[in-house]
């Protein structure tokens, strides 16, 4: 019977279940449940993304940014292997293009970088500039042709009209720097921001602007993210004036007019 005690108890149980589902979706006290965004980022962003994630969390207390770092090509491959993530940030457009089938929404350029020559402390090989890298007998580390720093390095050599014979090819700029820091290479081309992380373990020789290149860092939302709104908001924030100040503080250049 509709008015029986058993029927009333059934209705009450169903209501409690629905209320419980609503509370779990909203979080305690009716507030939205916290969200963790997984960001796959180029290794050259390691220090910057730490500061950016912390700043974003302070202004968006419901969102936590958890970054994973590696070569841009590796990050794109992870998406192809169906690793769950929410945002991808690479060190050039080519790596982002490779992952295009797994991305959605507008791609935003959030930072710029350039290259320098990393050398051992004290510059024992007396490397004076790019031309020195063509000297016989030097151990030169470069990024592999399939990764952004490798593509940029080859562009720099082409602009300078140099034929450089390298001794190793690495998966990222940080891996090139590690070769130099370990004494396994006399020199290598890395991003200027990487030298900040090396401290006294490496020195650098500047590359003139006319021979250098501009590295571009695009960011995009992963297509199968479980947090699309939050991921879109974070990517948009990375192109904001607040984020630009943090990028600049970490040694990156940023677009002249932050994108809307």
C-alpha positions in Angstrom: 0.0 0.0 0.0 1.3 3.6 -0.8 0.7 4.7 2.8 2.2 1.6 4.5 5.2 2.0 6.9 7.3 -0.1 4.5 6.6 2.2 1.6 7.4 5.3 3.6 10.7 3.8 4.8 11.6 3.0 1.1 10.9 6.5 0.0 13.0 7.9 2.9 15.9 5.6 2.0 15.8 6.7 -1.6 15.8 10.3 -0.6 18.8 9.8 1.7 20.7 8.0 -1.1 20.1 11.0 -3.5 21.1 13.5 -0.9 24.3 11.5 -0.3 25.1 11.5 -4.0 24.6 15.3 -4.1 26.8 15.8 -1.1 29.6 13.7 -2.5 29.5 15.7 -5.7 29.4 19.0 -4.0 31.7 18.3 -1.1 31.1 18.9 2.6 28.8 21.7 3.5 27.5 21.9 -0.1 30.7 23.4 -1.5 32.1 22.1 -4.8 34.4 19.1 -4.5 38.1 19.8 -4.8 39.7 19.2 -8.2 43.3 18.1 -9.1 44.5 19.1 -12.5 47.3 16.9 -14.0 49.5 19.1 -16.2 52.0 17.4 -18.5 54.8 20.0 -19.1 58.1 20.4 -20.8 61.0 19.8 -18.3 62.3 23.4 -18.8 59.1 24.5 -17.0 59.9 22.6 -13.8 60.6 25.6 -11.5 58.1 27.9 -13.2 55.2 25.5 -13.1 55.8 25.0 -9.4 55.4 28.7 -8.8 52.5 29.0 -11.2 50.6 26.0 -9.6 51.1 27.4 -6.1 49.8 30.8 -7.2 46.8 29.4 -9.0 45.9 27.3 -6.0 46.0 30.4 -3.7 43.5 32.2 -6.0 41.5 29.1 -6.8 41.5 27.1 -3.5 39.3 24.4 -4.9 41.9 23.5 -7.6 45.2 21.8 -7.1 47.7 21.7 -9.9 49.9 18.6 -10.1 52.6 18.8 -12.8 54.5 16.0 -14.4 57.7 16.9 -16.3 59.7 15.4 -19.2 60.7 16.1 -22.8 57.8 17.6 -24.8 57.9 14.6 -27.2 57.6 12.3 -24.2 54.6 14.2 -22.9 52.8 14.1 -26.3 53.5 10.3 -26.4 51.9 9.9 -23.0 48.7 11.2 -24.4 49.0 8.9 -27.3 49.4 6.0 -24.8 46.1 7.2 -23.2 47.6 8.5 -19.9 45.0 10.5 -18.1 45.8 14.3 -18.0 44.0 17.6 -18.1 46.5 20.1 -19.7 49.5 19.8 -22.0 52.3 22.5 -22.2 55.1 21.9 -24.6 58.3 23.8 -25.6 57.3 24.2 -29.3 54.3 23.9 -31.7 55.6 20.8 -33.4 55.3 18.7 -30.2 51.8 20.2 -29.6 50.9 19.3 -33.2 51.9 15.7 -32.6 49.3 15.5 -29.8 46.6 17.5 -31.7 44.2 14.5 -31.8 44.2 14.3 -28.0 43.6 18.1 -27.4 40.6 20.4 -27.5 39.9 24.1 -27.4 42.1 27.0 -28.1 45.9 26.6 -28.0 47.5 29.5 -26.1 51.1 30.7 -26.2 52.0 31.3 -22.6 55.8 31.9 -22.7 58.9 32.3 -24.8 62.5 31.3 -24.2 65.9 31.3 -26.1 69.1 29.3 -26.1 72.5 29.6 -24.5 75.7 27.5 -24.5 76.1 25.6 -21.3 79.7 24.9 -20.4 81.5 23.4 -17.4 82.3 25.7 -14.4 85.2 28.0 -15.3 84.8 27.2 -19.0 88.0 25.1 -19.2 87.7 24.6 -23.0 87.6 28.4 -23.5 84.5 28.3 -25.6 83.8 31.9 -26.8 80.7 31.4 -28.9 79.0 29.2 -31.4 82.0 29.1 -33.7 84.0 27.4 -30.9 81.6 24.4 -31.0 83.0 23.4 -34.5 86.4 22.9 -33.0 87.6 19.3 -33.4 87.8 17.2 -30.2 85.1 18.9 -28.3 82.3 16.8 -26.7 79.1 18.5 -27.7 75.7 17.4 -26.4 72.5 18.5 -28.2 68.8 17.7 -28.1 67.6 14.9 -30.5 66.1 16.1 -33.7 62.6 14.9 -32.5 62.5 17.1 -29.5 62.0 20.9 -29.3 65.5 21.8 -28.0 67.0 19.7 -30.7 65.0 21.5 -33.4 65.9 24.9 -32.0 69.6 23.9 -31.8 69.7 22.9 -35.4 68.0 26.2 -36.4 70.7 28.1 -34.4 73.5 26.1 -36.1 71.9 26.8 -39.5 71.6 30.5 -38.9 75.3 30.7 -37.8 76.3 28.6 -40.9 78.0 26.1 -38.7 78.7 22.4 -39.2 78.9 21.0 -35.6 79.7 17.4 -34.9 78.0 16.4 -31.6 78.9 13.4 -29.4 75.4 12.8 -27.9 71.8 13.5 -28.5 69.4 13.9 -25.6 65.7 13.7 -25.0 65.4 17.2 -23.4 67.3 20.4 -22.6 67.6 19.2 -19.0 69.3 16.0 -20.2 71.7 18.1 -22.2 72.5 20.2 -19.2 73.0 17.0 -17.1 75.6 15.9 -19.5 77.5 19.1 -19.1 77.1 19.2 -15.3 78.4 15.6 -15.1 81.5 16.4 -17.1 80.4 14.1 -19.9 80.1 16.9 -22.4 82.2 20.1 -22.8 79.3 22.1 -24.0 75.6 21.9 -25.0 72.8 24.1 -26.1 70.1 24.6 -23.5 67.4 27.1 -22.7 68.6 30.1 -20.8 66.1 29.3 -18.0 67.9 26.0 -17.5 71.0 27.6 -16.3 69.1 29.1 -13.3 68.6 25.5 -12.1 72.3 24.5 -12.5 73.7 26.9 -9.9 77.4 26.7 -9.7 77.5 23.3 -11.5 77.5 24.9 -14.9 78.3 28.2 -16.6 77.1 29.7 -19.9 78.3 31.5 -23.0 75.7 33.8 -24.6 74.4 33.4 -28.1 74.0 36.7 -30.0 70.4 37.6 -30.7 70.9 37.5 -34.5 72.0 33.9 -34.2 69.5 32.8 -31.6 65.9 31.6 -31.9 62.7 32.2 -30.0 61.3 29.1 -28.3 57.5 29.1 -28.0 55.5 27.4 -25.2 51.9 26.6 -26.2 49.3 25.2 -23.7 46.1 23.3 -24.5 43.4 21.3 -22.8 43.4 17.5 -23.1 40.3 16.2 -24.9 39.3 13.5 -22.5 39.9 15.5 -19.3 37.4 14.8 -16.5 37.6 18.5 -15.5 37.2 20.4 -18.8 35.9 23.7 -17.2 38.7 23.8 -14.7 41.3 22.9 -17.3 40.1 25.6 -19.7 40.2 28.2 -16.9 43.8 27.2 -16.0 45.0 27.4 -19.6 43.4 30.8 -19.9 45.0 31.9 -16.6 48.5 30.9 -17.9 48.1 33.6 -20.5 47.1 36.2 -18.0 49.1 39.2 -16.7 49.5 37.5 -13.3 51.0 34.4 -14.8 53.2 36.5 -17.1 54.8 38.1 -14.1 55.6 34.7 -12.6 57.0 33.5 -16.0 59.1 36.6 -16.2 60.4 36.1 -12.6 61.6 32.6 -13.7 63.5 34.0 -16.7 60.9 33.5 -19.4 59.7 36.1 -21.8 56.0 36.3 -22.4 53.7 37.5 -25.2 53.6 41.3 -25.5 49.9 41.4 -25.2 48.4 38.6 -23.0 45.8 36.7 -25.0 42.2 36.8 -24.3 
